[in-house]
Amino acid sequence: MVKIRLTRIGAHKKPFYRIIVADSKARRDGPFIEILGTYDPKIEPSKVEVNLERAKYWISKGALPTVTVQKLLQKSGI
């Protein structure tokens, strides 16, 4: 199964995340299929950048977003 989820790329105590499409069995920071955007929770208000066309494409193909990513996508307009 394919999931849309977050992967952490930030340093210690400086979180920064990528929104990725990956196999559900792959580890959190492991191999992925495609990068859909970024999420920076440290900025006030938090900054979310998402390629909405590609996100809609993957959701139409059956990819399941995690709960956190689903909330971020709703903020972005999906």
HTML snippet that shows the backbone in 3Dmol.js (N, CA, C, O; Angstrom):
<script src="https://3Dmol.org/build/3Dmol-min.js"></script>
<div id="view" style="width:600px;height:400px;position:relative"></div>
<script>
const pdb = `
ATOM      1  N   MET A   1       0.837  -1.167   0.000  1.00  0.00           N
ATOM      2  CA  MET A   1       0.000   0.000   0.000  1.00  0.00           C
ATOM      3  C   MET A   1       0.894   1.247   0.000  1.00  0.00           C
ATOM      4  O   MET A   1       1.965   1.259   0.608  1.00  0.00           O
ATOM      5  N   VAL A   2       0.447   2.261  -0.673  1.00  0.00           N
ATOM      6  CA  VAL A   2       1.182   3.525  -0.761  1.00  0.00           C
ATOM      7  C   VAL A   2       0.544   4.533   0.177  1.00  0.00           C
ATOM      8  O   VAL A   2      -0.680   4.650   0.240  1.00  0.00           O
ATOM      9  N   LYS A   3       1.395   5.274   0.920  1.00  0.00           N
ATOM     10  CA  LYS A   3       0.904   6.285   1.856  1.00  0.00           C
ATOM     11  C   LYS A   3       1.540   7.632   1.553  1.00  0.00           C
ATOM     12  O   LYS A   3       2.655   7.711   1.037  1.00  0.00           O
ATOM     13  N   ILE A   4       0.816   8.679   1.882  1.00  0.00           N
ATOM     14  CA  ILE A   4       1.347  10.038   1.839  1.00  0.00           C
ATOM     15  C   ILE A   4       1.636  10.403   3.281  1.00  0.00           C
ATOM     16  O   ILE A   4       0.722  10.458   4.104  1.00  0.00           O
ATOM     17  N   ARG A   5       2.901  10.655   3.595  1.00  0.00           N
ATOM     18  CA  ARG A   5       3.290  10.886   4.976  1.00  0.00           C
ATOM     19  C   ARG A   5       4.438  11.873   5.080  1.00  0.00           C
ATOM     20  O   ARG A   5       4.951  12.362   4.074  1.00  0.00           O
ATOM     21  N   LEU A   6       4.834  12.158   6.319  1.00  0.00           N
ATOM     22  CA  LEU A   6       5.917  13.102   6.565  1.00  0.00           C
ATOM     23  C   LEU A   6       7.226  12.355   6.780  1.00  0.00           C
ATOM     24  O   LEU A   6       7.239  11.250   7.322  1.00  0.00           O
ATOM     25  N   THR A   7       8.320  12.963   6.354  1.00  0.00           N
ATOM     26  CA  THR A   7       9.657  12.484   6.681  1.00  0.00           C
ATOM     27  C   THR A   7      10.437  13.662   7.227  1.00  0.00           C
ATOM     28  O   THR A   7      10.392  14.755   6.664  1.00  0.00           O
ATOM     29  N   ARG A   8      11.145  13.448   8.306  1.00  0.00           N
ATOM     30  CA  ARG A   8      11.854  14.535   8.967  1.00  0.00           C
ATOM     31  C   ARG A   8      13.227  14.732   8.345  1.00  0.00           C
ATOM     32  O   ARG A   8      13.976  13.775   8.149  1.00  0.00           O
ATOM     33  N   ILE A   9      13.552  15.995   8.035  1.00  0.00           N
ATOM     34  CA  ILE A   9      14.879  16.308   7.509  1.00  0.00           C
ATOM     35  C   ILE A   9      15.550  17.405   8.323  1.00  0.00           C
ATOM     36  O   ILE A   9      16.665  17.809   7.990  1.00  0.00           O
ATOM     37  N   GLY A  10      14.915  17.896   9.370  1.00  0.00           N
ATOM     38  CA  GLY A  10      15.460  18.969  10.184  1.00  0.00           C
ATOM     39  C   GLY A  10      16.508  18.483  11.166  1.00  0.00           C
ATOM     40  O   GLY A  10      16.623  17.286  11.431  1.00  0.00           O
ATOM     41  N   ALA A  11      17.273  19.427  11.705  1.00  0.00           N
ATOM     42  CA  ALA A  11      18.302  19.116  12.680  1.00  0.00           C
ATOM     43  C   ALA A  11      17.678  18.939  14.064  1.00  0.00           C
ATOM     44  O   ALA A  11      16.465  19.069  14.230  1.00  0.00           O
ATOM     45  N   HIS A  12      18.518  18.642  15.051  1.00  0.00           N
ATOM     46  CA  HIS A  12      18.071  18.448  16.428  1.00  0.00           C
ATOM     47  C   HIS A  12      17.401  19.712  16.955  1.00  0.00           C
ATOM     48  O   HIS A  12      17.996  20.790  16.943  1.00  0.00           O
ATOM     49  N   LYS A  13      16.162  19.573  17.418  1.00  0.00           N
ATOM     50  CA  LYS A  13      15.331  20.661  17.936  1.00  0.00           C
ATOM     51  C   LYS A  13      14.972  21.726  16.888  1.00  0.00           C
ATOM     52  O   LYS A  13      14.556  22.829  17.244  1.00  0.00           O
ATOM     53  N   LYS A  14      15.129  21.402  15.622  1.00  0.00           N
ATOM     54  CA  LYS A  14      14.726  22.278  14.516  1.00  0.00           C
ATOM     55  C   LYS A  14      13.984  21.443  13.482  1.00  0.00           C
ATOM     56  O   LYS A  14      14.521  21.164  12.410  1.00  0.00           O
ATOM     57  N   PRO A  15      12.757  21.044  13.793  1.00  0.00           N
ATOM     58  CA  PRO A  15      12.045  20.143  12.883  1.00  0.00           C
ATOM     59  C   PRO A  15      11.693  20.807  11.554  1.00  0.00           C
ATOM     60  O   PRO A  15      11.302  21.973  11.507  1.00  0.00           O
ATOM     61  N   PHE A  16      11.838  20.051  10.496  1.00  0.00           N
ATOM     62  CA  PHE A  16      11.438  20.439   9.153  1.00  0.00           C
ATOM     63  C   PHE A  16      11.076  19.143   8.454  1.00  0.00           C
ATOM     64  O   PHE A  16      11.809  18.159   8.557  1.00  0.00           O
ATOM     65  N   TYR A  17       9.964  19.128   7.747  1.00  0.00           N
ATOM     66  CA  TYR A  17       9.453  17.887   7.175  1.00  0.00           C
ATOM     67  C   TYR A  17       9.214  18.020   5.679  1.00  0.00           C
ATOM     68  O   TYR A  17       8.921  19.103   5.173  1.00  0.00           O
ATOM     69  N   ARG A  18       9.346  16.900   4.983  1.00  0.00           N
ATOM     70  CA  ARG A  18       8.905  16.775   3.598  1.00  0.00           C
ATOM     71  C   ARG A  18       7.630  15.946   3.591  1.00  0.00           C
ATOM     72  O   ARG A  18       7.485  15.003   4.368  1.00  0.00           O
ATOM     73  N   ILE A  19       6.714  16.305   2.713  1.00  0.00           N
ATOM     74  CA  ILE A  19       5.518  15.500   2.496  1.00  0.00           C
ATOM     75  C   ILE A  19       5.846  14.596   1.318  1.00  0.00           C
ATOM     76  O   ILE A  19       6.098  15.073   0.211  1.00  0.00           O
ATOM     77  N   ILE A  20       5.841  13.284   1.562  1.00  0.00           N
ATOM     78  CA  ILE A  20       6.291  12.334   0.547  1.00  0.00           C
ATOM     79  C   ILE A  20       5.239  11.268   0.279  1.00  0.00           C
ATOM     80  O   ILE A  20       4.303  11.074   1.055  1.00  0.00           O
ATOM     81  N   VAL A  21       5.420  10.590  -0.835  1.00  0.00           N
ATOM     82  CA  VAL A  21       4.651   9.387  -1.172  1.00  0.00           C
ATOM     83  C   VAL A  21       5.622   8.225  -1.026  1.00  0.00           C
ATOM     84  O   VAL A  21       6.677   8.206  -1.659  1.00  0.00           O
ATOM     85  N   ALA A  22       5.261   7.257  -0.188  1.00  0.00           N
ATOM     86  CA  ALA A  22       6.157   6.131   0.061  1.00  0.00           C
ATOM     87  C   ALA A  22       5.361   4.860   0.298  1.00  0.00           C
ATOM     88  O   ALA A  22       4.170   4.902   0.604  1.00  0.00           O
ATOM     89  N   ASP A  23       6.035   3.737   0.153  1.00  0.00           N
ATOM     90  CA  ASP A  23       5.438   2.454   0.484  1.00  0.00           C
ATOM     91  C   ASP A  23       5.201   2.409   1.987  1.00  0.00           C
ATOM     92  O   ASP A  23       6.035   2.894   2.752  1.00  0.00           O
ATOM     93  N   SER A  24       4.102   1.846   2.418  1.00  0.00           N
ATOM     94  CA  SER A  24       3.756   1.851   3.837  1.00  0.00           C
ATOM     95  C   SER A  24       4.744   1.046   4.680  1.00  0.00           C
ATOM     96  O   SER A  24       4.837   1.268   5.887  1.00  0.00           O
ATOM     97  N   LYS A  25       5.478   0.126   4.076  1.00  0.00           N
ATOM     98  CA  LYS A  25       6.423  -0.692   4.831  1.00  0.00           C
ATOM     99  C   LYS A  25       7.818  -0.076   4.903  1.00  0.00           C
ATOM    100  O   LYS A  25       8.675  -0.582   5.628  1.00  0.00           O
ATOM    101  N   ALA A  26       8.057   0.993   4.174  1.00  0.00           N
ATOM    102  CA  ALA A  26       9.355   1.659   4.202  1.00  0.00           C
ATOM    103  C   ALA A  26       9.511   2.433   5.507  1.00  0.00           C
ATOM    104  O   ALA A  26       8.526   2.923   6.060  1.00  0.00           O
ATOM    105  N   ARG A  27      10.740   2.547   6.000  1.00  0.00           N
ATOM    106  CA  ARG A  27      10.970   3.275   7.243  1.00  0.00           C
ATOM    107  C   ARG A  27      10.732   4.773   7.050  1.00  0.00           C
ATOM    108  O   ARG A  27      10.659   5.247   5.916  1.00  0.00           O
ATOM    109  N   ARG A  28      10.611   5.518   8.150  1.00  0.00           N
ATOM    110  CA  ARG A  28      10.219   6.933   8.108  1.00  0.00           C
ATOM    111  C   ARG A  28      11.122   7.767   7.206  1.00  0.00           C
ATOM    112  O   ARG A  28      10.631   8.529   6.373  1.00  0.00           O
ATOM    113  N   ASP A  29      12.430   7.632   7.363  1.00  0.00           N
ATOM    114  CA  ASP A  29      13.374   8.416   6.572  1.00  0.00           C
ATOM    115  C   ASP A  29      14.012   7.582   5.467  1.00  0.00           C
ATOM    116  O   ASP A  29      15.109   7.890   5.003  1.00  0.00           O
ATOM    117  N   GLY A  30      13.328   6.538   5.054  1.00  0.00           N
ATOM    118  CA  GLY A  30      13.857   5.633   4.050  1.00  0.00           C
ATOM    119  C   GLY A  30      13.486   6.044   2.633  1.00  0.00           C
ATOM    120  O   GLY A  30      13.200   7.211   2.368  1.00  0.00           O
ATOM    121  N   PRO A  31      13.494   5.084   1.736  1.00  0.00           N
ATOM    122  CA  PRO A  31      13.205   5.371   0.334  1.00  0.00           C
ATOM    123  C   PRO A  31      11.767   5.841   0.124  1.00  0.00           C
ATOM    124  O   PRO A  31      10.852   5.424   0.834  1.00  0.00           O
ATOM    125  N   PHE A  32      11.588   6.712  -0.863  1.00  0.00           N
ATOM    126  CA  PHE A  32      10.261   7.234  -1.169  1.00  0.00           C
ATOM    127  C   PHE A  32      10.067   7.272  -2.667  1.00  0.00           C
ATOM    128  O   PHE A  32      11.020   7.113  -3.430  1.00  0.00           O
ATOM    129  N   ILE A  33       8.829   7.483  -3.090  1.00  0.00           N
ATOM    130  CA  ILE A  33       8.492   7.505  -4.509  1.00  0.00           C
ATOM    131  C   ILE A  33       8.575   8.922  -5.062  1.00  0.00           C
ATOM    132  O   ILE A  33       9.159   9.148  -6.121  1.00  0.00           O
ATOM    133  N   GLU A  34       7.983   9.882  -4.334  1.00  0.00           N
ATOM    134  CA  GLU A  34       7.929  11.261  -4.827  1.00  0.00           C
ATOM    135  C   GLU A  34       7.800  12.233  -3.659  1.00  0.00           C
ATOM    136  O   GLU A  34       7.177  11.916  -2.645  1.00  0.00           O
ATOM    137  N   ILE A  35       8.391  13.420  -3.806  1.00  0.00           N
ATOM    138  CA  ILE A  35       8.236  14.494  -2.832  1.00  0.00           C
ATOM    139  C   ILE A  35       7.095  15.387  -3.307  1.00  0.00           C
ATOM    140  O   ILE A  35       7.106  15.871  -4.439  1.00  0.00           O
ATOM    141  N   LEU A  36       6.110  15.604  -2.431  1.00  0.00           N
ATOM    142  CA  LEU A  36       4.958  16.435  -2.784  1.00  0.00           C
ATOM    143  C   LEU A  36       5.066  17.850  -2.244  1.00  0.00           C
ATOM    144  O   LEU A  36       4.444  18.760  -2.793  1.00  0.00           O
ATOM    145  N   GLY A  37       5.835  18.062  -1.188  1.00  0.00           N
ATOM    146  CA  GLY A  37       5.943  19.398  -0.623  1.00  0.00           C
ATOM    147  C   GLY A  37       6.725  19.408   0.670  1.00  0.00           C
ATOM    148  O   GLY A  37       7.414  18.445   1.008  1.00  0.00           O
ATOM    149  N   THR A  38       6.606  20.530   1.402  1.00  0.00           N
ATOM    150  CA  THR A  38       7.323  20.690   2.658  1.00  0.00           C
ATOM    151  C   THR A  38       6.388  21.246   3.732  1.00  0.00           C
ATOM    152  O   THR A  38       5.334  21.811   3.441  1.00  0.00           O
ATOM    153  N   TYR A  39       6.816  21.064   4.985  1.00  0.00           N
ATOM    154  CA  TYR A  39       6.068  21.563   6.141  1.00  0.00           C
ATOM    155  C   TYR A  39       7.076  22.057   7.170  1.00  0.00           C
ATOM    156  O   TYR A  39       7.950  21.307   7.605  1.00  0.00           O
ATOM    157  N   ASP A  40       6.946  23.337   7.561  1.00  0.00           N
ATOM    158  CA  ASP A  40       7.829  23.940   8.553  1.00  0.00           C
ATOM    159  C   ASP A  40       6.993  24.392   9.746  1.00  0.00           C
ATOM    160  O   ASP A  40       6.348  25.438   9.681  1.00  0.00           O
ATOM    161  N   PRO A  41       6.994  23.613  10.846  1.00  0.00           N
ATOM    162  CA  PRO A  41       6.161  23.961  12.001  1.00  0.00           C
ATOM    163  C   PRO A  41       6.743  25.051  12.884  1.00  0.00           C
ATOM    164  O   PRO A  41       6.039  25.561  13.756  1.00  0.00           O
ATOM    165  N   LYS A  42       8.003  25.428  12.690  1.00  0.00           N
ATOM    166  CA  LYS A  42       8.649  26.413  13.565  1.00  0.00           C
ATOM    167  C   LYS A  42       8.259  27.847  13.238  1.00  0.00           C
ATOM    168  O   LYS A  42       8.338  28.718  14.104  1.00  0.00           O
ATOM    169  N   ILE A  43       7.842  28.106  12.014  1.00  0.00           N
ATOM    170  CA  ILE A  43       7.424  29.452  11.622  1.00  0.00           C
ATOM    171  C   ILE A  43       6.012  29.692  12.155  1.00  0.00           C
ATOM    172  O   ILE A  43       5.204  28.764  12.209  1.00  0.00           O
ATOM    173  N   GLU A  44       5.714  30.914  12.541  1.00  0.00           N
ATOM    174  CA  GLU A  44       4.378  31.240  13.055  1.00  0.00           C
ATOM    175  C   GLU A  44       3.665  32.138  12.065  1.00  0.00           C
ATOM    176  O   GLU A  44       4.152  33.255  11.893  1.00  0.00           O
ATOM    177  N   PRO A  45       2.586  31.803  11.399  1.00  0.00           N
ATOM    178  CA  PRO A  45       1.938  30.493  11.387  1.00  0.00           C
ATOM    179  C   PRO A  45       2.766  29.493  10.585  1.00  0.00           C
ATOM    180  O   PRO A  45       3.587  29.884   9.755  1.00  0.00           O
ATOM    181  N   SER A  46       2.550  28.214  10.833  1.00  0.00           N
ATOM    182  CA  SER A  46       3.352  27.179  10.181  1.00  0.00           C
ATOM    183  C   SER A  46       3.193  27.254   8.661  1.00  0.00           C
ATOM    184  O   SER A  46       2.126  27.585   8.143  1.00  0.00           O
ATOM    185  N   LYS A  47       4.281  26.937   7.968  1.00  0.00           N
ATOM    186  CA  LYS A  47       4.341  27.074   6.510  1.00  0.00           C
ATOM    187  C   LYS A  47       4.176  25.697   5.859  1.00  0.00           C
ATOM    188  O   LYS A  47       4.920  24.763   6.157  1.00  0.00           O
ATOM    189  N   VAL A  48       3.191  25.591   4.966  1.00  0.00           N
ATOM    190  CA  VAL A  48       2.934  24.345   4.245  1.00  0.00           C
ATOM    191  C   VAL A  48       2.961  24.646   2.746  1.00  0.00           C
ATOM    192  O   VAL A  48       2.207  25.492   2.265  1.00  0.00           O
ATOM    193  N   GLU A  49       3.819  23.960   2.024  1.00  0.00           N
ATOM    194  CA  GLU A  49       3.875  24.069   0.566  1.00  0.00           C
ATOM    195  C   GLU A  49       3.622  22.684  -0.010  1.00  0.00           C
ATOM    196  O   GLU A  49       4.346  21.737   0.298  1.00  0.00           O
ATOM    197  N   VAL A  50       2.589  22.567  -0.850  1.00  0.00           N
ATOM    198  CA  VAL A  50       2.215  21.267  -1.413  1.00  0.00           C
ATOM    199  C   VAL A  50       1.911  21.430  -2.894  1.00  0.00           C
ATOM    200  O   VAL A  50       1.269  22.399  -3.299  1.00  0.00           O
ATOM    201  N   ASN A  51       2.374  20.477  -3.703  1.00  0.00           N
ATOM    202  CA  ASN A  51       1.998  20.410  -5.105  1.00  0.00           C
ATOM    203  C   ASN A  51       0.617  19.748  -5.150  1.00  0.00           C
ATOM    204  O   ASN A  51       0.510  18.522  -5.124  1.00  0.00           O
ATOM    205  N   LEU A  52      -0.425  20.559  -5.217  1.00  0.00           N
ATOM    206  CA  LEU A  52      -1.797  20.052  -5.092  1.00  0.00           C
ATOM    207  C   LEU A  52      -2.189  19.112  -6.221  1.00  0.00           C
ATOM    208  O   LEU A  52      -2.930  18.155  -5.999  1.00  0.00           O
ATOM    209  N   GLU A  53      -1.701  19.375  -7.435  1.00  0.00           N
ATOM    210  CA  GLU A  53      -2.044  18.500  -8.565  1.00  0.00           C
ATOM    211  C   GLU A  53      -1.514  17.091  -8.346  1.00  0.00           C
ATOM    212  O   GLU A  53      -2.224  16.114  -8.584  1.00  0.00           O
ATOM    213  N   ARG A  54      -0.258  16.983  -7.890  1.00  0.00           N
ATOM    214  CA  ARG A  54       0.323  15.667  -7.664  1.00  0.00           C
ATOM    215  C   ARG A  54      -0.319  14.970  -6.466  1.00  0.00           C
ATOM    216  O   ARG A  54      -0.481  13.750  -6.469  1.00  0.00           O
ATOM    217  N   ALA A  55      -0.684  15.740  -5.447  1.00  0.00           N
ATOM    218  CA  ALA A  55      -1.354  15.156  -4.283  1.00  0.00           C
ATOM    219  C   ALA A  55      -2.704  14.579  -4.692  1.00  0.00           C
ATOM    220  O   ALA A  55      -3.053  13.469  -4.290  1.00  0.00           O
ATOM    221  N   LYS A  56      -3.461  15.324  -5.484  1.00  0.00           N
ATOM    222  CA  LYS A  56      -4.750  14.823  -5.972  1.00  0.00           C
ATOM    223  C   LYS A  56      -4.557  13.569  -6.830  1.00  0.00           C
ATOM    224  O   LYS A  56      -5.344  12.626  -6.747  1.00  0.00           O
ATOM    225  N   TYR A  57      -3.506  13.568  -7.653  1.00  0.00           N
ATOM    226  CA  TYR A  57      -3.206  12.413  -8.498  1.00  0.00           C
ATOM    227  C   TYR A  57      -2.975  11.168  -7.642  1.00  0.00           C
ATOM    228  O   TYR A  57      -3.564  10.118  -7.902  1.00  0.00           O
ATOM    229  N   TRP A  58      -2.124  11.280  -6.626  1.00  0.00           N
ATOM    230  CA  TRP A  58      -1.808  10.116  -5.794  1.00  0.00           C
ATOM    231  C   TRP A  58      -3.012   9.655  -4.992  1.00  0.00           C
ATOM    232  O   TRP A  58      -3.203   8.453  -4.807  1.00  0.00           O
ATOM    233  N   ILE A  59      -3.824  10.582  -4.512  1.00  0.00           N
ATOM    234  CA  ILE A  59      -5.030  10.197  -3.775  1.00  0.00           C
ATOM    235  C   ILE A  59      -6.005   9.470  -4.700  1.00  0.00           C
ATOM    236  O   ILE A  59      -6.656   8.508  -4.292  1.00  0.00           O
ATOM    237  N   SER A  60      -6.103   9.940  -5.963  1.00  0.00           N
ATOM    238  CA  SER A  60      -6.980   9.264  -6.926  1.00  0.00           C
ATOM    239  C   SER A  60      -6.478   7.865  -7.268  1.00  0.00           C
ATOM    240  O   SER A  60      -7.275   6.997  -7.624  1.00  0.00           O
ATOM    241  N   LYS A  61      -5.171   7.633  -7.166  1.00  0.00           N
ATOM    242  CA  LYS A  61      -4.593   6.317  -7.438  1.00  0.00           C
ATOM    243  C   LYS A  61      -4.667   5.385  -6.232  1.00  0.00           C
ATOM    244  O   LYS A  61      -4.283   4.219  -6.325  1.00  0.00           O
ATOM    245  N   GLY A  62      -5.167   5.902  -5.076  1.00  0.00           N
ATOM    246  CA  GLY A  62      -5.365   5.037  -3.921  1.00  0.00           C
ATOM    247  C   GLY A  62      -4.395   5.249  -2.776  1.00  0.00           C
ATOM    248  O   GLY A  62      -4.420   4.485  -1.811  1.00  0.00           O
ATOM    249  N   ALA A  63      -3.540   6.259  -2.848  1.00  0.00           N
ATOM    250  CA  ALA A  63      -2.618   6.523  -1.744  1.00  0.00           C
ATOM    251  C   ALA A  63      -3.392   7.093  -0.560  1.00  0.00           C
ATOM    252  O   ALA A  63      -4.249   7.960  -0.731  1.00  0.00           O
ATOM    253  N   LEU A  64      -3.089   6.607   0.629  1.00  0.00           N
ATOM    254  CA  LEU A  64      -3.783   7.057   1.832  1.00  0.00           C
ATOM    255  C   LEU A  64      -2.912   8.043   2.602  1.00  0.00           C
ATOM    256  O   LEU A  64      -1.797   7.695   2.992  1.00  0.00           O
ATOM    257  N   PRO A  65      -3.393   9.268   2.831  1.00  0.00           N
ATOM    258  CA  PRO A  65      -2.626  10.204   3.654  1.00  0.00           C
ATOM    259  C   PRO A  65      -2.765   9.861   5.136  1.00  0.00           C
ATOM    260  O   PRO A  65      -3.809   9.380   5.574  1.00  0.00           O
ATOM    261  N   THR A  66      -1.704  10.112   5.901  1.00  0.00           N
ATOM    262  CA  THR A  66      -1.786   9.936   7.344  1.00  0.00           C
ATOM    263  C   THR A  66      -2.675  11.032   7.912  1.00  0.00           C
ATOM    264  O   THR A  66      -3.036  11.968   7.199  1.00  0.00           O
ATOM    265  N   VAL A  67      -3.028  10.927   9.177  1.00  0.00           N
ATOM    266  CA  VAL A  67      -3.917  11.900   9.811  1.00  0.00           C
ATOM    267  C   VAL A  67      -3.295  13.297   9.767  1.00  0.00           C
ATOM    268  O   VAL A  67      -3.978  14.271   9.447  1.00  0.00           O
ATOM    269  N   THR A  68      -2.006  13.397  10.087  1.00  0.00           N
ATOM    270  CA  THR A  68      -1.317  14.690  10.082  1.00  0.00           C
ATOM    271  C   THR A  68      -1.278  15.283   8.689  1.00  0.00           C
ATOM    272  O   THR A  68      -1.557  16.469   8.514  1.00  0.00           O
ATOM    273  N   VAL A  69      -0.941  14.485   7.704  1.00  0.00           N
ATOM    274  CA  VAL A  69      -0.869  14.977   6.324  1.00  0.00           C
ATOM    275  C   VAL A  69      -2.253  15.363   5.830  1.00  0.00           C
ATOM    276  O   VAL A  69      -2.395  16.324   5.074  1.00  0.00           O
ATOM    277  N   GLN A  70      -3.266  14.631   6.245  1.00  0.00           N
ATOM    278  CA  GLN A  70      -4.631  14.959   5.839  1.00  0.00           C
ATOM    279  C   GLN A  70      -5.017  16.356   6.345  1.00  0.00           C
ATOM    280  O   GLN A  70      -5.650  17.121   5.618  1.00  0.00           O
ATOM    281  N   LYS A  71      -4.644  16.690   7.572  1.00  0.00           N
ATOM    282  CA  LYS A  71      -4.916  18.021   8.116  1.00  0.00           C
ATOM    283  C   LYS A  71      -4.149  19.094   7.358  1.00  0.00           C
ATOM    284  O   LYS A  71      -4.679  20.173   7.095  1.00  0.00           O
ATOM    285  N   LEU A  72      -2.895  18.797   7.005  1.00  0.00           N
ATOM    286  CA  LEU A  72      -2.093  19.760   6.253  1.00  0.00           C
ATOM    287  C   LEU A  72      -2.662  19.986   4.855  1.00  0.00           C
ATOM    288  O   LEU A  72      -2.668  21.112   4.359  1.00  0.00           O
ATOM    289  N   LEU A  73      -3.138  18.919   4.224  1.00  0.00           N
ATOM    290  CA  LEU A  73      -3.738  19.048   2.896  1.00  0.00           C
ATOM    291  C   LEU A  73      -5.032  19.861   2.956  1.00  0.00           C
ATOM    292  O   LEU A  73      -5.324  20.633   2.042  1.00  0.00           O
ATOM    293  N   GLN A  74      -5.796  19.692   4.017  1.00  0.00           N
ATOM    294  CA  GLN A  74      -7.022  20.490   4.166  1.00  0.00           C
ATOM    295  C   GLN A  74      -6.691  21.963   4.332  1.00  0.00           C
ATOM    296  O   GLN A  74      -7.412  22.816   3.813  1.00  0.00           O
ATOM    297  N   LYS A  75      -5.615  22.282   5.046  1.00  0.00           N
ATOM    298  CA  LYS A  75      -5.175  23.672   5.171  1.00  0.00           C
ATOM    299  C   LYS A  75      -4.767  24.250   3.818  1.00  0.00           C
ATOM    300  O   LYS A  75      -4.972  25.431   3.538  1.00  0.00           O
ATOM    301  N   SER A  76      -4.184  23.381   2.986  1.00  0.00           N
ATOM    302  CA  SER A  76      -3.694  23.821   1.674  1.00  0.00           C
ATOM    303  C   SER A  76      -4.807  23.966   0.653  1.00  0.00           C
ATOM    304  O   SER A  76      -4.647  24.683  -0.334  1.00  0.00           O
ATOM    305  N   GLY A  77      -5.926  23.301   0.870  1.00  0.00           N
ATOM    306  CA  GLY A  77      -7.048  23.474  -0.044  1.00  0.00           C
ATOM    307  C   GLY A  77      -7.567  22.240  -0.716  1.00  0.00           C
ATOM    308  O   GLY A  77      -8.359  22.353  -1.651  1.00  0.00           O
ATOM    309  N   ILE A  78      -7.162  21.059  -0.289  1.00  0.00           N
ATOM    310  CA  ILE A  78      -7.717  19.831  -0.872  1.00  0.00           C
ATOM    311  C   ILE A  78      -8.873  19.375  -0.028  1.00  0.00           C
ATOM    312  O   ILE A  78      -9.495  18.357  -0.331  1.00  0.00           O
TER     313      ILE A  78
END
`;
const viewer = $3Dmol.createViewer("view");
viewer.addModel(pdb, "pdb");
viewer.setStyle({}, {cartoon: {color: "spectrum"}});
viewer.zoomTo();
viewer.render();
</script>
